[in-house]
Amino acid sequence: MDRTVPSTASEEIELYLRTVYSLLRSTTDVQIRTLEEVHAGMNSSLHLNTRRPEPDTSAFIYSLLRLPDIMPEVRTIVLGQSPEVFKVHGFKDVEGWQQIEARARRRRCYFNGKDTLACLIASRSDIDDVIPTLTAFQIEWNKIHNLLAHRTDNEPGFFQQPVDSHLMGRLPDMLKMSLDDVERLKLVWGEAFLQNLEKIAQRPCALKIRLLSGSLNEYWRATKTWLVNIESVFPDLAHRPVYFISSNTHSVPNLLSGYATQKRTAIIDFLEKEEKAELSAEWIDIQKQATPSSLENFIYYCLKKYQQSQGDRGEEQSQFEREHGILRIPSEHTFDMEAQAIDLSKIDPSLIDPRLWINPITGQEEDLSMLSKSDAVILNIDYPLGFAAYHVLSKVAEHSSSILGVYVMGKAATLNGINGDVMIPNVVQDEHSRNTYLFQNAFTAADVAPYLVFGSVLDNQKGVSVLGTFLQNARVMDVIYREGYSDIEMEAGPYLSAVYEMTRPNRHPVNEIVNLYGIPFDLGILHYASDTPLSKGKNLGAGTMSYFGMDSTYASAVAIIRRIFTKERQRV
């Protein structure tokens, strides 16, 4: 479980990590309050007001979105790589507990109905993510507790009154927050807003955490279990050429299946009947060409809302996709990471997104007849968190006959752009291995720009793969920016470490400049900006990219699929 800390980390972050991993060696529970001082000492860019008595609402909301809603009931958090690990340590049937999720973090968790939360982790990055998030949650909970528990107007029934303008007018002074921050907190908690405030007022937060096993073997074993599940559903994976994509669960299937466009009339009828004012106005503007928005992106965005309104859990879509070569494979008995196995020979060119077969420069249709002759498959996975990327790609490469391409699409913070921009790096500094990777990115700005409406494409960028979102402070950010790194994320470095081992006869080096030019398969990395940490605007805890985030996501996905089609046209 020991780990070295990369030299790019500040002394405060280095101290924090050493403290965390030394405490987690314990075979009993560790009090989160033990970490509060070193957490505050990090001066994390996501938790700048840790020591102030007033709540840091952005940090609190960031933690709320990345933890399950059941957290007000939780006293103990237990981390392990698999149900077997939990069983060995006395938790005999965690999969029989209530399964719960966080809204902004994919991590399979189970609640025992009383006070214990069990979470399955995929790599040490989960620890680097969970511990600071829990610590920030506890610090900010207790700030609000102190304000509510010691208020002078402690009238009975305060938390049972309607959430009206009178109450909302009183809460900012009571909570020492702006009205905007109170509204954001109310939006996150929804109907449980006052109920959760009452729970905070009633007791301080005193969380405990326990890591059941920190061995590398358990992470490898969990990753193998994840892949064996995929192979049991799609055995051809081991015998056919593979294009590996790390993206999300919606963009690639939507582009290749045609299901959403088949539902176009029903979706538009739903918008008009349900009086979805904002989306209906957007649809009218698209029809009038008053907005440059993509029609296809709009339909993809509305599909899920339409399905929810119909009580549709996606069975019809999954069946349609299966008939057109796309097989969704949910993970079982391990970390939460859906995969899709896509048989290129079964893709129907007449149904796919038109951006995949119309040349953006000439406007001419491109020949896709080679798809029916292809023996290749696409393995698309829901992007992992941090170092889990290394485990996943290493295991996929080990179990595949040949890899034709590796394509990575994911969120990042940008130091020189705005939300919605797409960044294309050809240099990545990895804080895990401390390596600087140089590589030929399969993509340039010209591959993405024709499909991007609202943002810019920045190629020839330098990226840095950090250990965690909380594990950055102003000193680290300043060093990163002065060295010319503008693209900050968590997975590219671990993926490139796996790529090195796929093309070399030894394990990846440490603290070296590594040249990956000339590798025998295609390699492309695209990052879309979802955060601007050097700006005075809101950080990642403040909200989501909403509909307009679809623009950069689908522009990147279109570029990846078109690249695969081009490679297949040459190969077949």
Number of C-alpha atoms within 10 A of each C-alpha: 11 11 10 11 19 18 11 17 21 19 15 18 23 18 16 21 22 14 15 21 17 11 18 20 16 12 11 13 17 20 16 21 16 14 18 18 13 17 27 19 16 24 21 23 20 22 24 16 18 23 17 9 14 16 22 24 21 22 26 23 23 21 23 23 20 20 23 21 18 14 20 16 16 20 15 19 23 19 22 25 27 24 20 18 18 22 12 10 12 9 14 13 12 20 18 10 14 12 15 18 19 18 14 15 14 17 24 21 25 22 23 16 12 9 14 18 26 25 28 23 26 30 27 20 21 20 19 19 19 21 18 24 22 21 23 25 21 20 25 25 23 20 22 22 22 19 19 19 16 10 13 9 9 10 8 7 7 12 17 10 9 11 13 8 8 9 13 15 12 11 15 16 12 14 21 18 17 13 16 10 19 19 15 17 18 16 12 17 18 10 11 13 16 18 14 17 18 17 16 21 20 13 14 17 22 16 19 19 22 20 22 20 20 19 13 11 11 19 21 19 16 26 24 18 18 23 18 16 17 22 16 11 13 16 12 16 24 16 13 17 19 26 21 23 26 22 23 21 17 13 18 22 24 22 24 25 27 22 21 25 20 12 14 18 11 13 21 18 13 19 19 14 10 12 12 12 11 9 17 18 14 17 21 12 14 16 12 9 11 11 13 11 19 17 14 17 23 19 21 24 18 18 21 17 14 20 16 11 11 10 8 13 11 12 9 12 18 17 13 16 21 17 14 21 21 25 21 22 18 14 18 15 16 24 25 21 21 19 24 24 25 28 24 23 17 17 21 18 18 12 16 19 19 16 19 22 18 14 14 15 7 7 10 10 13 10 12 17 12 15 20 15 13 17 15 23 24 23 21 24 23 18 23 26 24 27 24 25 25 21 23 24 23 21 18 20 18 13 16 15 15 18 20 20 20 22 24 22 23 23 23 26 27 27 20 16 20 17 20 26 25 33 30 25 27 20 22 24 25 28 22 22 19 20 21 22 24 18 19 18 19 19 23 19 16 12 18 25 19 15 19 22 17 14 19 19 22 20 18 15 15 23 30 24 23 25 25 19 19 23 24 21 20 16 14 18 20 13 14 20 15 10 10 14 22 21 29 27 23 28 28 29 29 24 25 26 26 22 21 21 15 19 13 12 8 9 11 18 14 15 16 13 14 19 14 17 12 10 15 12 14 20 21 22 23 32 28 28 27 23 25 20 19 16 13 7 10 12 20 19 19 18 15 13 14 8 13 18 20 19 23 29 25 23 23 28 24 23 24 26 20 16 20 19 19 12 14 19 16 9 10 12
